[in-house]
Amino acid sequence: MKGTGPYAGSRGDVRPVADAAALPAAGWDDLLGAEDFFQTSRWLAVQERNSGTTMDFLVQHRDERPVAGLVAAWADDSVPWLLARPDAMLSRALEDGGTPEAAAVLDEVAQGDPAALLPSLVCGGRHLGRTRAPAGPAALPSDVEALVERAEQLATERGAASVCFPHVDVRDTGLVELLRGRGYRSHLSAHYAWLPIPPGGWDQFLEEMSKHRRRRVRLERRALAEAKVEVHLEPLTKALAPRLGELDCNLLRKYGNPASPEHSAGLLSWISEVMGDDAMVSVARKDGSIIGFGMVLRSRARGEEQWFGHRAGFDYDAQGKLPLYYDVLYYRVLEAAAREGVSVLHAGIGSVEAKLARGCLASEEHSFLLRIGETTR
């Protein structure tokens, strides 16, 4: 049915989609490229089940065709995903260096208290990196603006204190300019890292390292071999979920996040069901016992395949001083990706200096915030 609301006509028509299960029929996945894995309908179904909150899916239509989309999640002080919650991100930015941008956001948007940002409508995906509004080839800047405007209206209607786009990449100049033009203020939220897979695979990757780094990698691998640790990439299965859930919980608790082995195991089991062969794990075993893992998610779109590192976990007692982290999360995955013709391995946020030293590229990401009630263009 042709829209007749404020977004009908030349601005198109913003339509809500009931839930993640209805996104494929709404043409959502046709708007995505291989770099948009965390906005695919399948992954949003995982997030919908795991978010612990209300999620909204908006699709902009023009001439009765879907051209752009926006996902949003309601964030209050009960949601546990602190790395995409605006109050926690601002608090961390202030603690990490107190940049002028973060101080300005604290003063002008949060009114001196990060907690005043809640409740917030978090837009563009609550995943850790590359917050955006997916847009197809026919999308115009006005299509994305219509979606942002509708999200702001939803936030106002529900009594939100703010709207937040948590990890906008500086390379997404269109979204950056749009948000700035609508009065959003921003602060640095993360650095996002990715590795273009070299045509020569692992051998080329190793050769392009500095002599010092190349020697160190070889020593790390020798230490794992001598400890009889084996690392293999394999499908994520429900049978693996209980043990991986324990290790996932270990890592989350280490960095101050609320977690339980049962919840982690249930989530991993659900991911294996939803994602099938596109969910893999790099698993480290010692004496037959799993002591570490990293999840790898496969994304295919528009004739390209890219891989995304996601969750991880370790048995810190069994690991001891073994150099397990990068072998599990990076080196073994890179080897397999090169064999399968993958173009990019996404390493995500965190530990950016270590990732740069291992051949990654990186860009800044910023949290964009608008206090509800502020004048928008």
C-alpha positions in Angstrom: 0.0 0.0 0.0 1.3 3.4 -0.9 2.4 5.4 2.2 0.4 8.6 3.0 2.3 9.7 6.1 5.0 12.5 6.4 7.5 10.4 4.5 5.3 9.7 1.4 5.9 11.3 -1.9 9.3 12.6 -2.9 10.8 11.6 0.5 9.5 8.0 0.0 7.8 6.0 2.7 9.4 4.7 6.0 7.7 1.4 7.0 8.3 -0.6 10.1 9.0 -4.4 9.9 7.4 -6.5 12.7 10.5 -8.5 13.6 13.7 -9.9 12.2 12.0 -13.0 10.8 10.0 -10.7 8.5 13.1 -8.8 7.2 13.9 -11.1 4.2 10.4 -10.6 2.7 10.8 -6.9 3.2 13.9 -6.8 0.9 16.3 -6.0 3.8 19.1 -8.3 2.8 19.2 -6.9 -0.8 20.4 -3.6 0.8 23.6 -5.2 2.2 27.1 -5.8 1.1 29.6 -8.4 2.4 30.8 -5.9 5.0 27.4 -5.7 6.5 27.2 -9.1 8.1 26.0 -7.8 11.5 23.0 -6.3 9.8 21.9 -9.4 8.0 18.4 -10.7 8.8 19.9 -13.9 10.3 22.2 -12.1 12.6 19.5 -9.6 13.7 17.4 -12.6 14.6 20.2 -13.6 17.0 20.4 -10.1 18.4 16.7 -9.9 18.7 16.7 -13.0 20.9 19.7 -11.9 22.9 19.2 -8.1 23.2 17.0 -8.2 26.3 15.1 -5.2 24.9 12.8 -3.9 22.2 14.2 -3.7 18.7 12.8 -1.7 15.7 13.4 -2.4 12.0 12.7 0.5 9.6 12.8 0.2 5.8 12.6 3.3 3.5 10.7 2.7 0.3 10.7 4.8 -2.9 8.5 4.0 -5.8 7.3 1.0 -3.8 10.9 -0.4 -3.6 13.0 -0.8 -0.5 16.1 1.4 -0.8 17.5 1.8 2.7 17.1 0.5 6.3 17.8 1.3 9.9 17.7 -1.0 13.0 17.3 0.4 16.5 17.4 -1.0 20.0 16.1 0.5 23.2 18.8 1.0 25.8 18.2 1.6 29.5 20.4 0.8 32.6 19.2 -2.9 32.5 20.7 -3.9 29.2 24.2 -5.6 29.5 25.8 -4.6 26.2 28.0 -1.9 27.7 30.2 -1.5 24.7 27.3 0.0 22.7 25.4 1.7 25.5 25.9 5.5 25.3 26.4 6.2 29.0 29.0 3.5 29.3 30.8 4.6 26.1 31.0 8.2 27.2 32.2 7.2 30.7 34.9 5.1 29.2 35.9 7.9 26.8 36.3 10.3 29.7 38.3 7.8 31.7 40.6 6.9 28.8 41.8 10.5 28.2 39.0 13.0 28.6 39.3 14.4 25.1 37.7 17.8 24.4 35.0 16.1 22.3 34.0 13.7 25.1 34.0 16.6 27.6 31.8 18.6 25.2 29.3 15.7 24.9 29.3 15.4 28.7 28.5 19.1 29.1 26.2 19.7 26.1 24.3 16.4 25.6 24.6 14.5 28.9 24.2 17.6 31.1 27.1 16.7 33.2 26.1 13.0 33.9 26.5 10.1 31.4 23.5 8.4 33.1 21.3 11.2 31.8 21.7 9.8 28.3 19.4 6.9 29.3 17.0 5.7 28.2 18.4 5.9 24.6 17.4 4.7 21.2 20.6 3.1 19.9 20.5 3.2 16.1 22.4 1.5 13.2 23.1 -1.7 15.1 24.4 -2.4 18.6 27.2 -4.6 17.2 30.8 -3.4 17.9 31.8 -1.5 14.9 30.6 0.0 11.6 27.3 1.5 12.8 25.4 2.5 9.7 22.1 2.6 7.8 22.4 0.0 5.0 21.5 1.5 1.6 21.0 -0.1 -1.8 22.4 1.3 -5.1 19.2 3.4 -5.6 19.3 5.1 -2.2 19.6 8.9 -2.0 20.9 10.9 1.0 17.3 11.9 1.7 16.3 8.3 2.1 18.8 7.8 5.0 17.7 11.1 6.5 14.1 10.0 6.4 15.0 7.0 8.5 17.0 9.0 11.0 14.2 11.5 11.3 11.7 8.6 12.0 14.0 7.1 14.6 14.2 10.5 16.4 10.4 10.6 16.3 10.2 7.1 17.8 12.6 8.2 20.6 10.5 11.2 21.3 7.3 9.2 21.4 8.7 6.7 23.9 10.3 9.2 26.2 13.9 8.6 25.4 16.6 11.0 26.7 18.8 10.6 23.6 19.4 9.0 20.3 22.7 7.3 19.8 24.7 6.0 16.8 27.4 4.2 18.7 30.2 3.4 16.3 30.0 5.5 13.1 33.1 5.0 11.0 34.8 8.2 9.9 34.9 6.8 6.3 31.1 6.8 6.2 31.1 10.5 5.3 27.5 10.7 4.2 26.2 9.5 7.6 28.7 11.7 9.5 27.6 14.8 7.6 23.9 14.0 8.0 24.2 13.5 11.8 26.3 16.6 12.3 23.8 18.6 10.2 21.0 17.4 12.5 22.8 18.6 15.6 24.4 15.4 16.9 27.6 15.8 18.9 30.2 13.0 18.9 33.2 11.6 20.7 35.7 8.8 19.8 34.2 5.4 20.7 36.6 2.9 19.2 39.1 2.0 16.5 37.9 -0.6 14.0 40.5 -3.0 12.5 40.4 -5.2 9.4 42.9 -7.1 7.3 42.8 -7.4 3.5 43.9 -11.0 2.9 47.1 -11.0 0.9 47.0 -12.9 -2.4 49.9 -15.0 -1.2 48.1 -16.1 1.9 50.0 -16.9 5.1 53.5 -17.0 3.5 53.0 -13.5 2.1 51.5 -12.2 5.4 54.5 -13.5 7.4 57.0 -12.2 4.8 55.6 -8.7 5.0 56.1 -8.6 8.8 59.1 -6.9 10.3 62.0 -9.3 11.0 61.4 -8.9 14.8 57.6 -9.6 14.5 58.2 -12.6 12.1 60.7 -14.2 14.6 58.2 -13.6 17.5 55.4 -15.3 15.6 57.5 -18.3 14.9 58.6 -18.6 18.5 54.9 -18.3 19.6 54.0 -21.2 17.3 56.9 -23.3 18.5 55.8 -22.8 22.1 52.3 -24.0 21.3 53.6 -27.0 19.4 55.9 -28.0 22.3 53.0 -27.7 24.7 51.0 -30.0 22.3 48.3 -27.4 21.8 46.4 -28.0 18.5 44.3 -25.2 16.9 41.8 -26.0 14.2 38.9 -24.1 12.5 35.7 -26.1 12.5 31.9 -25.6 12.4 30.2 -24.3 15.5 27.9 -27.0 16.8 25.5 -27.4 19.7 27.7 -30.1 21.1 30.5 -27.5 21.5 28.2 -24.9 23.1 28.4 -25.9 26.8 32.3 -25.8 27.0 32.6 -22.7 24.8 29.9 -21.0 26.9 32.2 -21.5 30.0 35.1 -20.0 28.2 33.1 -17.1 26.8 31.9 -16.3 30.3 35.5 -16.3 31.5 36.4 -13.6 29.1 33.3 -11.5 29.6 33.8 -11.5 33.4 37.5 -10.7 33.1 36.5 -7.4 31.5 33.7 -6.6 33.9 30.7 -7.6 31.9 27.9 -9.6 33.5 27.8 -13.1 32.2 26.8 -16.7 33.0 28.0 -19.9 31.4 24.4 -21.0 30.8 23.5 -17.8 29.0 26.6 -17.9 26.9 26.1 -21.6 26.0 22.4 -20.9 25.1 23.4 -18.1 22.8 26.1 -20.1 21.1 23.7 -22.9 20.5 21.2 -20.5 19.0 23.9 -19.0 16.8 24.8 -22.5 15.5 21.1 -23.1 14.7 20.5 -19.8 12.9 23.8 -19.5 11.1 24.6 -23.1 10.1 27.9 -23.5 8.2 28.4 -19.7 8.3 29.3 -19.9 12.0 32.8 -21.4 12.7 35.1 -21.6 15.6 38.9 -21.6 15.9 39.4 -24.1 18.7 42.5 -24.7 20.8 42.8 -28.1 22.4 45.4 -29.4 24.9 45.3 -33.1 26.0 41.9 -33.3 24.4 40.3 -30.5 26.4 39.2 -27.2 24.8 41.2 -24.3 26.4 40.4 -21.5 24.0 38.2 -20.5 21.1 37.4 -17.7 18.7 34.2 -17.4 16.7 34.4 -16.6 13.0 31.3 -15.6 11.0 31.1 -15.9 7.2 29.5 -13.2 5.1 28.7 -13.5 1.4 27.1 -10.8 -0.7 27.4 -9.3 -4.2 30.0 -12.0 -5.2 32.3 -11.4 -2.3 33.2 -13.3 0.9 34.4 -11.7 4.1 35.0 -13.2 7.5 34.3 -11.5 10.9 35.9 -12.4 14.2 33.3 -12.2 17.0 33.3 -13.9 20.4 36.1 -15.6 22.2 37.0 -17.3 25.4 39.8 -19.0 27.3 40.5 -21.3 30.2 43.0 -19.0 31.8 44.3 -21.6 34.3 45.0 -24.1 31.5 46.4 -21.4 29.2 48.9 -20.1 31.7 51.6 -18.2 29.8 51.0 -19.9 26.5 50.7 -17.4 23.6 47.2 -18.6 22.6 45.3 -15.4 21.9 46.6 -14.4 18.4 47.1 -18.0 17.2 43.4 -18.8 17.9 41.8 -15.5 16.9 44.1 -14.4 14.0 46.8 -16.6 12.6 44.9 -19.8 12.1 41.8 -17.9 10.8 44.0 -16.0 8.3 45.5 -19.2 7.0 42.0 -20.7 6.4 40.6 -17.5 5.0 43.4 -17.3 2.4 42.8 -20.9 1.3 39.1 -20.2 0.8 39.6 -17.0 -1.2 38.2 -14.6 1.4 38.9 -11.0 0.7 38.9 -9.4 4.2 39.2 -10.6 7.8 37.5 -8.2 10.1 39.3 -7.9 13.5 36.8 -5.5 15.0 37.5 -3.1 17.9 40.0 -3.2 20.8 43.7 -3.9 21.0 44.2 -1.7 17.9 48.0 -1.2 18.3 48.5 -5.0 18.4 46.4 -5.4 15.3 48.2 -2.7 13.4 51.5 -4.4 14.3 50.1 -7.6 12.7 49.2 -6.0 9.3 45.7 -4.6 10.0 44.3 -1.4 8.8 42.2 0.7 11.1 39.9 3.7 11.2 38.3 5.8 13.9 34.7 5.3 15.0 32.6 7.9 16.9 29.5 7.8 19.0 27.0 10.3 17.8 24.5 11.6 20.3 21.4 13.8 20.1 19.5 14.9 23.2 15.8 14.5 22.6 14.2 17.9 22.7 17.1 19.6 20.9 16.3 21.3 17.6 16.8 19.2 14.5 17.0 20.4 11.0 
